[in-house]
């Protein structure tokens, strides 16, 4: 059965991976929305299965034109709160008005449904959007949760891995679970969900669940080098430190945002697993932490996130 998938923010890293998997299905047509279609890679823009629509996130008329005729709309926005909340509300309103039956929200990282507003501020928009979708009559919300994206977790942004010294820095006792999924694996799963008209509500998928000690062991096995574990303090120490950093310079969001993510990622509050929907789509093979490392040479592992646009 033919399927029309709308993708808002089609130029983004994650959106490109989703499109690459959707295009493997000849029965899928894609309607892509972005500010600058010239930034869409040629293999996507030249595909007969893809139609591109130009406009910004707040252009209601352009968004209505883009959303018209979609069977499911996937939001791949990533940005500040106005985009993530008001921008998504415009998309949702268009879906409601035009009878688009499903809306896949821009969620993915961590189970934010277990958070209160203000605890992990970058996830506040997802809480608002989840609640907004629940008020709609015609469009049903789909919320895909995948733990942490593995590529940014091991990038310099989180300062967990130092590939020069083979050091893994961590807070806590070292036995906390770290849930992760690669961008491509999450995109595979998102494609499966998009193609399943019965997939609604919260859907949970993970590539791997492992402690920092287990991840370090996988690192040693894959790369043949000795990993060094460096404990930075307890989870209580981290909680105090991240709030101190925020209080000292609230405007320097990138100076403390990764600390907040790390805390709520491993403290047990936002775990996606262990009960998962992986088996619902057996065609999607989960990529574990060890599998992820096997995909990259050691010298490229910490920069794998930046290679995603290539």
C-alpha positions as CSV (number, residue, x, y, z in Angstrom):
1,X,0.0,0.0,0.0
2,X,1.4,3.4,-1.0
3,X,2.5,5.6,1.9
4,X,3.1,9.4,1.8
5,X,5.5,10.5,4.6
6,X,6.1,14.2,5.4
7,X,9.4,15.2,6.9
8,X,9.7,18.6,8.5
9,X,13.3,19.7,8.8
10,X,14.5,17.4,6.1
11,X,18.1,18.9,5.9
12,X,19.0,17.8,9.5
13,X,21.4,14.9,10.4
14,X,18.7,12.6,11.7
15,X,16.2,13.5,8.9
16,X,18.7,12.5,6.3
17,X,19.2,9.1,7.9
18,X,15.4,8.6,8.0
19,X,15.0,9.5,4.4
20,X,17.8,7.1,3.3
21,X,15.8,4.2,4.9
22,X,12.4,5.3,3.6
23,X,13.8,5.5,0.1
24,X,14.6,1.8,0.2
25,X,10.8,1.2,0.0
26,X,9.4,1.7,-3.5
27,X,5.9,2.2,-2.1
28,X,6.9,5.4,-0.1
29,X,6.7,8.9,-1.4
30,X,8.3,11.7,0.7
31,X,7.2,15.3,1.1
32,X,10.1,17.3,2.6
33,X,10.0,20.7,4.2
34,X,12.9,23.0,4.9
35,X,14.0,26.7,4.7
36,X,16.6,26.0,1.9
37,X,16.0,23.0,-0.4
38,X,19.4,23.6,-2.0
39,X,20.9,22.1,1.2
40,X,19.2,18.8,0.6
41,X,21.8,16.3,-0.6
42,X,21.5,15.5,-4.3
43,X,20.7,11.8,-3.9
44,X,17.6,12.9,-1.9
45,X,16.6,16.0,-3.9
46,X,16.9,14.1,-7.3
47,X,14.8,11.1,-6.2
48,X,11.5,10.7,-8.0
49,X,10.1,9.6,-4.6
50,X,10.8,13.0,-3.0
51,X,9.0,16.4,-3.4
52,X,10.5,19.4,-1.5
53,X,8.7,22.3,-0.1
54,X,10.3,25.6,0.9
55,X,9.3,27.6,4.0
56,X,10.2,28.4,7.5
57,X,8.8,26.8,10.7
58,X,6.2,29.5,11.3
59,X,4.8,29.9,7.8
60,X,1.4,28.3,8.3
61,X,0.3,28.4,4.7
62,X,3.5,26.8,3.4
63,X,3.2,24.1,6.1
64,X,-0.4,23.4,5.1
65,X,0.7,22.9,1.5
66,X,3.5,20.6,2.6
67,X,1.3,18.5,5.0
68,X,-1.6,18.1,2.6
69,X,-2.0,14.4,1.6
70,X,0.5,13.0,4.1
71,X,-0.3,9.6,5.8
72,X,2.2,10.4,8.6
73,X,4.3,13.4,9.4
74,X,7.7,13.2,11.1
75,X,9.1,16.2,12.8
76,X,12.9,16.3,12.7
77,X,13.3,19.9,14.1
78,X,16.2,20.5,16.5
79,X,16.7,24.0,18.0
80,X,15.5,26.5,20.5
81,X,12.3,26.3,22.5
82,X,10.2,28.5,20.1
83,X,10.9,26.2,17.2
84,X,10.5,23.0,19.3
85,X,7.2,24.1,20.9
86,X,5.5,26.7,18.7
87,X,6.9,25.3,15.5
88,X,5.6,21.8,16.3
89,X,2.2,23.1,17.3
90,X,1.8,24.7,13.8
91,X,2.7,21.3,12.3
92,X,0.2,19.5,14.6
93,X,-2.5,22.0,13.8
94,X,-2.0,21.5,10.1
95,X,-2.2,17.7,10.6
96,X,-5.4,18.1,12.6
97,X,-7.0,20.4,10.0
98,X,-6.0,18.3,7.0
99,X,-6.7,14.9,8.5
100,X,-3.1,13.6,8.7
101,X,-3.7,10.6,11.0
102,X,-0.3,10.4,12.7
103,X,2.4,12.8,13.9
104,X,5.8,11.5,15.0
105,X,7.1,14.2,17.4
106,X,10.7,15.3,17.7
107,X,11.4,13.3,20.8
108,X,13.9,10.4,20.7
109,X,16.4,11.0,23.5
110,X,15.5,9.9,27.0
111,X,12.1,9.1,28.4
112,X,11.0,12.7,29.1
113,X,7.5,11.5,30.2
114,X,9.1,10.7,33.6
115,X,10.4,14.3,34.0
116,X,8.8,17.3,35.5
117,X,9.0,20.6,33.7
118,X,12.3,22.4,34.6
119,X,14.2,19.3,35.7
120,X,16.0,18.7,32.3
121,X,15.3,22.0,30.5
122,X,16.2,20.8,26.9
123,X,13.4,18.2,27.2
124,X,10.7,20.7,28.4
125,X,9.5,21.3,24.8
126,X,8.8,17.6,24.4
127,X,6.6,17.6,27.5
128,X,4.6,20.5,26.1
129,X,4.2,18.9,22.7
130,X,3.2,15.6,24.2
131,X,0.4,17.3,26.1
132,X,-0.7,19.4,23.1
133,X,-1.0,16.3,20.9
134,X,-3.2,14.7,23.6
135,X,-5.8,17.4,23.1
136,X,-6.3,16.7,19.4
137,X,-9.1,14.6,17.9
138,X,-8.0,13.7,14.4
139,X,-4.2,13.4,14.6
140,X,-2.6,10.9,16.9
141,X,0.7,11.4,18.5
142,X,3.6,9.0,18.1
143,X,6.5,9.3,20.5
144,X,9.7,7.3,19.7
145,X,12.1,7.0,22.6
146,X,15.7,5.6,22.0
147,X,17.8,6.5,25.1
148,X,20.8,8.6,24.3
149,X,22.2,9.0,20.8
150,X,25.6,7.1,20.9
151,X,27.5,9.4,18.6
152,X,27.1,12.7,20.6
153,X,27.5,10.7,23.9
154,X,31.1,9.8,22.9
155,X,31.8,13.1,21.2
156,X,33.7,16.0,22.9
157,X,30.4,17.6,23.9
158,X,29.9,15.1,26.7
159,X,33.6,14.8,27.6
160,X,33.1,11.2,28.5
161,X,35.7,9.7,26.1
162,X,39.2,11.0,25.6
163,X,40.5,8.9,22.7
164,X,44.0,10.3,23.1
165,X,44.4,8.8,26.6
166,X,41.8,6.1,26.1
167,X,40.1,7.5,29.2
168,X,36.4,7.1,30.1
169,X,35.3,9.8,32.5
170,X,32.2,9.1,34.6
171,X,30.0,10.3,37.4
172,X,28.4,7.9,39.8
173,X,29.6,4.4,40.8
174,X,30.3,3.2,37.3
175,X,27.6,0.6,37.4
176,X,24.8,2.9,36.2
177,X,23.1,1.8,33.0
178,X,23.8,3.9,29.9
179,X,21.1,3.4,27.3
180,X,22.0,4.2,23.7
181,X,21.1,4.0,20.1
182,X,23.0,5.2,17.0
183,X,21.4,7.8,14.7
184,X,21.1,5.3,11.9
185,X,19.6,2.6,14.0
186,X,17.1,5.0,15.4
187,X,16.3,6.1,11.9
188,X,15.7,2.5,10.9
189,X,13.3,2.1,13.7
190,X,11.6,5.4,12.9
191,X,11.1,4.2,9.4
192,X,9.5,1.0,10.6
193,X,7.2,2.9,12.9
194,X,6.3,5.3,10.1
195,X,5.4,2.4,7.8
196,X,3.2,0.8,10.5
197,X,-0.2,2.6,10.6
198,X,-1.0,0.9,13.9
199,X,2.0,2.4,15.6
200,X,0.8,5.1,18.0
201,X,1.6,6.5,21.4
202,X,4.9,5.9,23.2
203,X,7.2,3.4,21.4
204,X,10.5,2.4,23.0
205,X,13.6,1.1,21.2
206,X,17.2,0.7,22.3
207,X,20.4,-0.4,20.5
208,X,22.2,-1.2,23.8
209,X,22.1,-1.0,27.6
210,X,25.5,-1.2,29.3
211,X,27.5,0.4,32.2
212,X,30.5,2.6,31.6
213,X,32.7,-0.3,32.8
214,X,31.1,-2.6,30.2
215,X,31.5,0.0,27.5
216,X,35.1,0.4,28.4
217,X,35.6,-3.3,28.1
218,X,34.0,-3.3,24.7
219,X,36.4,-0.5,23.7
220,X,39.3,-2.5,24.8
221,X,38.1,-5.6,22.8
222,X,37.3,-3.7,19.7
223,X,40.4,-1.5,19.5
224,X,43.0,-3.6,21.4
225,X,44.0,-0.9,23.8
226,X,43.8,-0.5,27.5
227,X,40.9,1.8,28.6
228,X,41.3,4.0,31.7
229,X,38.3,4.7,34.0
230,X,38.3,8.1,35.6
231,X,35.7,8.8,38.3
232,X,34.7,12.4,38.5
233,X,32.5,12.1,41.6
234,X,29.1,10.8,42.8
235,X,25.8,11.6,41.2
236,X,25.1,13.9,44.1
237,X,28.4,15.7,43.3
238,X,27.3,16.0,39.7
239,X,23.8,17.4,40.7
240,X,25.5,20.1,42.8
241,X,28.2,20.9,40.2
242,X,25.7,21.2,37.3
243,X,23.4,23.6,39.2
244,X,26.4,25.6,40.4
245,X,27.6,26.0,36.7
246,X,24.1,27.0,35.7
247,X,23.8,29.6,38.5
248,X,27.3,31.1,37.8
249,X,26.5,31.8,34.1
250,X,22.9,30.9,33.1
251,X,23.5,32.3,29.5
252,X,26.3,29.8,28.9
253,X,23.8,26.9,28.2
254,X,26.5,24.8,26.5
255,X,28.7,25.1,29.5
256,X,26.3,23.0,31.6
257,X,23.7,21.4,29.3
258,X,25.7,18.2,28.8
259,X,26.0,17.8,32.6
260,X,22.2,18.0,33.0
261,X,21.7,15.4,30.2
262,X,24.3,13.1,31.8
263,X,22.7,13.3,35.2
264,X,19.2,12.5,34.1
265,X,20.4,9.9,31.5
266,X,22.0,7.7,34.1
267,X,20.2,8.4,37.4
268,X,17.4,5.9,36.5
269,X,14.7,8.5,36.1
270,X,14.5,8.6,32.3
271,X,15.3,5.0,31.4
272,X,13.6,3.8,28.2
273,X,14.2,0.1,29.1
274,X,14.4,-2.6,30.1
275,X,10.8,-3.3,28.7
276,X,11.2,-2.4,25.0
277,X,9.4,-2.6,21.6
278,X,12.4,-3.9,19.8
279,X,10.8,-7.2,18.9
280,X,7.9,-5.4,17.3
281,X,10.0,-4.8,14.3
282,X,12.4,-7.8,13.9
283,X,13.7,-6.4,10.6
284,X,15.5,-3.7,12.6
285,X,18.6,-5.2,14.2
286,X,19.6,-3.3,17.4
287,X,23.2,-1.9,17.3
288,X,24.8,-2.3,20.7
289,X,27.6,-0.1,22.1
290,X,30.1,-2.6,20.9
291,X,28.5,-2.9,17.5
292,X,28.7,0.9,17.2
293,X,32.4,1.0,18.0
294,X,33.0,-1.7,15.3
295,X,31.6,0.7,12.8
296,X,34.3,3.3,13.3
297,X,38.1,3.3,13.4
298,X,39.4,4.5,16.8
299,X,40.7,7.8,15.4
300,X,37.2,8.6,14.1
301,X,35.0,7.4,17.0
302,X,34.8,10.6,19.0
303,X,34.1,12.6,15.8
304,X,31.5,10.2,14.4
305,X,28.7,12.6,15.3
306,X,30.2,15.3,13.0
307,X,30.5,12.8,10.1
308,X,26.8,12.1,10.1
309,X,26.1,14.9,7.5
310,X,28.6,13.4,5.1
